[in-house]
Structures are given as C-alpha cells and as structure tokens.
Amino acid sequence: MPRIEFVDVEVTVPIEDGDLEILRRTSLVLSEHRIGVIGANGSGKSTLARLINSLVEPTRGTVAVDGLSTSRDAAAVRRRVGFVFTDPAAQLVMPTVVEDVQLSLRRSHSRRSERQRAALAVLDRYGLAALAHRSVHTLSGGQRQLLAMAGVLATDPAILVADEPTTLLDLGNTRMIGDLLFSLPQQLILLTHDLDLARRCDRVLVVADGRVVFDGDAGPAVESYIRSVEGIPVQDPA
Ligand SMILES: Nc1ncnc2c1ncn2[C@@H]1O[C@H](COP(=O)(O)OP(=O)(O)OP(=O)(O)O)[C@@H](O)[C@H]1O
C-alpha cells in the first residue's frame, strides 16, 4: 500500500481578526488499505483530505505521499492521488458521458481514437457503457457519482480520496458506490457521515475541532464518535 505521512502539520487561514486554526498540529502515517475519516460538519475532515493531494497546503509541517512532498512535488502527487468530491457536478465538465472519461485520459492516450476506445472500456467496466453518449445532465445522482469515480479511476491512481461520496445518494446508490469503493485495489481514504461505511474500514480517524481525537479500529472509533455526539467524554484508546 502507499504511505501517506503527515509530520507536525497545521493549517491556519486568515480571518478578519487574525488567523483561524482549522487543523491543529497533526502527525500521522496512513498505510492501511481502507481508512475512514468521520466527524461533525466543519470538524476539519476535508482539510485533512485535501492536504493529501495539495488542494490545501500546510501552513506548518509537511505532507508526503510515498516520499513525494505535496508542496514541492505537487504534480507528481496529484498523479498518484485521485480525488472524488461529494457533488459530482464539481468534476463532470464535458457534455457527454464518454467525453468526460476521455478528458481524464488526455495524458495517458494522446491519440483521439485510442482515447475514445479506452474511455468506452472504462465505461464498460463500471456498467455505464449504455450511457456513453448521454448528456451528463440527464444522469441520476447515483450514475453521476459513479461516472465521476470512473473518470478518476481511469487515471489509475494509487490512492483514492473520496470526500463524502455517498452524502447526496439514496440507500440503493449508497450501497452501489460503497460496494465499488470497497472492491477497489487502491488505497482508500474515505470521508463519510455514513457510519456503516466507516465500520467497513481497516482504520478510522475521528476528527473534532480541527484535530484527530480518536485513531484506531473502526468499531471503537465509531463508538467514540457516537459517544461524543451524545455528550459522553471520548475515551483515549491507549
Ligand atoms: N479557506 C477557508 N477559510 C476560512 N475557513 C475555512 C476555510 N476552509 C475551511 N474553513 C473552516 O474550517 C473548518 C473545517 O472545514 P472542513 O471543510 O475541513 O470541515 P469538514 O469536517 O470537512 O466539514 P463537512 O462535514 O461539513 O464537509 C470549518 O469551520 C470551515 O468553515
């Protein structure tokens, strides 16, 4: 598995009356296959995830992916790390389904005809072949999320970071996307409010108020999050 390393990472953002610390000093090594990240809205999960492919830069400290610095080697890091957003509209930019996957393949396939063939093969792999020439605007929410994920996976990243990929989906589509995520060979960093999905991870980080307050096996991590929501003090795993 890849190795993601945070060393003394802090993120602050300027606000009207000074700086706001949105990620407090964090050191972590992430090398398990499936890592869940759970926590309340605004706790800092997305900030943590966006540091992995340098969508957010650390204010202090360093983040490295297989030894590549997300600050100095951002382009190489982005080739290793695929990112799926909550709202697929953020990444579906082409008019039709097949064109959208072709856009992802522009680096790996320079010839147009090869690119189209490869894009159709990707759509076939994810059960989207029948929709190849449809406008992306006519797809259902589940189909759109599946297409966004297919576009990212088409580039064969070593790591997939998925930021609440099922939040906008109904139960059936949540299961479909969840099953896909957990069938992938890639390392998965899964931010989710779906505690059933979190329970399937090998390791879960619980984030609260800009820090990782629990880091361990999925069952105890989910329990600690539920207890914190219910107002019972979070217990340290150690
Ligand atoms: N560029 C920014 N400027 C000011 N505040 C920011 C900025 N980016 C994030 N924040 C704040 O930092 C906090 C953490 O945000 P983040 O998006 O990481 O939370 P999250 O846990 O992913 O939340 P959600 O579950 O709602 O997506 C929030 O209070 C957010 O408003």
The ligand as an SDF file (V2000), in Angstrom:
LIG
                    3D

 31 33  0  0  0  0  0  0  0  0999 V2000
  -10.4040   28.7650    3.3370 N   0  0  0  0  0  0  0  0  0  0  0  0
  -11.0600   28.8160    4.4920 C   0  0  0  0  0  0  0  0  0  0  0  0
  -11.2840   29.9990    5.1290 N   0  0  0  0  0  0  0  0  0  0  0  0
  -11.9330   30.0520    6.3100 C   0  0  0  0  0  0  0  0  0  0  0  0
  -12.4000   28.9730    6.9530 N   0  0  0  0  0  0  0  0  0  0  0  0
  -12.2210   27.7750    6.3720 C   0  0  0  0  0  0  0  0  0  0  0  0
  -11.5430   27.6220    5.1250 C   0  0  0  0  0  0  0  0  0  0  0  0
  -11.5040   26.2980    4.8100 N   0  0  0  0  0  0  0  0  0  0  0  0
  -12.1430   25.6750    5.8110 C   0  0  0  0  0  0  0  0  0  0  0  0
  -12.5700   26.5430    6.7440 N   0  0  0  0  0  0  0  0  0  0  0  0
  -13.2750   26.2220    8.0060 C   0  0  0  0  0  0  0  0  0  0  0  0
  -12.5540   25.2050    8.6390 O   0  0  0  0  0  0  0  0  0  0  0  0
  -13.4290   24.2830    9.2910 C   0  0  0  0  0  0  0  0  0  0  0  0
  -13.1450   22.8780    8.7950 C   0  0  0  0  0  0  0  0  0  0  0  0
  -13.6300   22.7450    7.4550 O   0  0  0  0  0  0  0  0  0  0  0  0
  -13.6520   21.3570    6.6750 P   0  0  0  0  0  0  0  0  0  0  0  0
  -14.2490   21.6250    5.3410 O   0  0  0  0  0  0  0  0  0  0  0  0
  -12.3120   20.7500    6.7360 O   0  0  0  0  0  0  0  0  0  0  0  0
  -14.6680   20.5350    7.5790 O   0  0  0  0  0  0  0  0  0  0  0  0
  -15.3780   19.1270    7.3180 P   0  0  0  0  0  0  0  0  0  0  0  0
  -15.1730   18.3290    8.5620 O   0  0  0  0  0  0  0  0  0  0  0  0
  -14.9470   18.5340    6.0520 O   0  0  0  0  0  0  0  0  0  0  0  0
  -16.9080   19.5530    7.2340 O   0  0  0  0  0  0  0  0  0  0  0  0
  -18.1820   18.9180    6.4350 P   0  0  0  0  0  0  0  0  0  0  0  0
  -18.5030   17.6080    7.0770 O   0  0  0  0  0  0  0  0  0  0  0  0
  -19.2340   19.9430    6.6770 O   0  0  0  0  0  0  0  0  0  0  0  0
  -17.7940   18.8140    4.9870 O   0  0  0  0  0  0  0  0  0  0  0  0
  -14.8360   24.7790    9.0120 C   0  0  0  0  0  0  0  0  0  0  0  0
  -15.2660   25.5320   10.1060 O   0  0  0  0  0  0  0  0  0  0  0  0
  -14.6700   25.6520    7.7800 C   0  0  0  0  0  0  0  0  0  0  0  0
  -15.6360   26.6520    7.7290 O   0  0  0  0  0  0  0  0  0  0  0  0
  1  2  1  0
  2  3  1  0
  2  7  2  0
  3  4  2  0
  4  5  1  0
  5  6  2  0
  6  7  1  0
  6 10  1  0
  7  8  1  0
  8  9  2  0
  9 10  1  0
 10 11  1  0
 11 12  1  0
 11 30  1  0
 12 13  1  0
 13 14  1  0
 13 28  1  0
 14 15  1  0
 15 16  1  0
 16 17  2  0
 16 18  1  0
 16 19  1  0
 19 20  1  0
 20 21  2  0
 20 22  1  0
 20 23  1  0
 23 24  1  0
 24 25  2  0
 24 26  1  0
 24 27  1  0
 28 29  1  0
 28 30  1  0
 30 31  1  0
M  END
$$$$
